Amino acid sequence: MRKLILSILLAGVTVFAANAQQEFANIELPMNRAEDLVTLADDYGNVCIYFYQNRELHFALLSADGKQIARHQIPYRFSQEPQLLGTRVTEDEFVFYNRYVNGRREYLRPFAINRETGAFRSLQDEQIDLERNVTFVGGFGDKDHFYMLYTDKDNNMHLYRDSYTDVAHLEHKVFKSEEMPRTRERHARESDMIYVHPDMQHNVFTGYHRSKIYSAGDKIHMIFDGYYLRGKGSDETTTEILTLDWNTGKTAYRTLPAIEQRNSPSFNSFLYKNMLFRVNMEKDKFNLAAYDFNTLQPIKEYSYTGDEEIAIKSTPVYQRGAKAIFSPDNTVIEKTSKVMKNLASGVPAITVDTYADNSLQLTIGSYKAPEANNNPFGQDRNRMVRTPDRYVQTSRGMMMIPGRWVPAYNIPSYYLNSPYYSRYFYDPYNQGGNLPSGPGISTYFRSVITADGLTKVTTEEGKEPVVLQDRVETYEQELKPEPELKTVYRYGDKLHYGYYDRRNRTFRIVEFARGDAPAEAQK
């Protein structure tokens, strides 16, 4: 019996050591019911944690070694909740961009934290000079600018941009889009648009959106996948590229070769530097192609059919959340005959990332949102509604704010009844509330390929490739209880996983790095 107990203890220690991570920071924060959670890091290693709670802005500034430099708790604008759209890291500050709407007037309200001292300042409101009948699409910030994007009834793009030095003043340009055909459904492209930052979190939820925005210097690239176009059949669906050139004020429209798709989307793409990757997945076939983005000429292609093994994958095929919204199931799909079928069960997704060894890490799979159940008794304002798991894009990654179950009367009716906003709420007790939202089912694998030849990176026999995202996911699954507030962001060539430890009432940041296993961290 003693030998058995000792063996179990040794096995537990071995697993713990293998999965041990380096703790970056562990600080006390009054974080109970945060509305927003955003984490930014600059090139020098300073980290700014922001969250909004109880009508106040909360900030904490950490040094490069994880020590707290400053902390603020600031009442905000007569209890007006900020609508955070994006962030930037300037030479001196972490800047947060907030949009405020008052009737037909819209304002930009930036506020900032000094990167060295943690000093807070609220910038002057800037009223946005809007043209009539424009629709707000979204806002995002890259290294040099913050953008706000609107569209009008003619599908023209209205782009507002701040200057490098003046973060509170927006210039305005209109980009015509006569060359781009209309979609069958009005505003179809704009309703699913997401900004792709180089440091975004790479998973199938961030990659399944079929309308993506990329910034490259003074050019904005919008890439749309698999939309049905007016006057064209399903065999003419394709990847569309719309480029906005800020310097010239001109637009350029290009397309990849068409793909015939069935009733649901079967392909998606991702732009990484000068390569555009496109994956096409159906129950009986898998195709991955890479194109030169300047010429749109093919560079590399992988195709598999039937029950053929997808040889390019470097990890097993994972499936998360397959049971139900209340009891997610985390499994590994091992049978080759089930791999393609499960990968094609949702909207295709792909993301591309790289680390110090210059290899590319592809996350390929699909995301399937759960369907809400209809209630024949109609609407009930006392019914429980789950607010969305919100992903807030920051200049250093995409951060998730987990949703909560709240009575429907706490949600403004123009959100729950809006065709656009209602799709972000899980509303199972509302009649007609069958729009997808919530955690859904993620099915995916990861592939590590060379950056030059796009061939699979081979590893020594018996060794698995180092995939930081897998290590983060494994670490998160082992946490008990699962954290309600969490964030993942890029930190140089590492990943940081931050979460609120409710048991100890602290916010912990754990560091994941490639190479040798880091020192053990206290759990």
Disulfide bonds with the S-S distance in Angstrom:
none
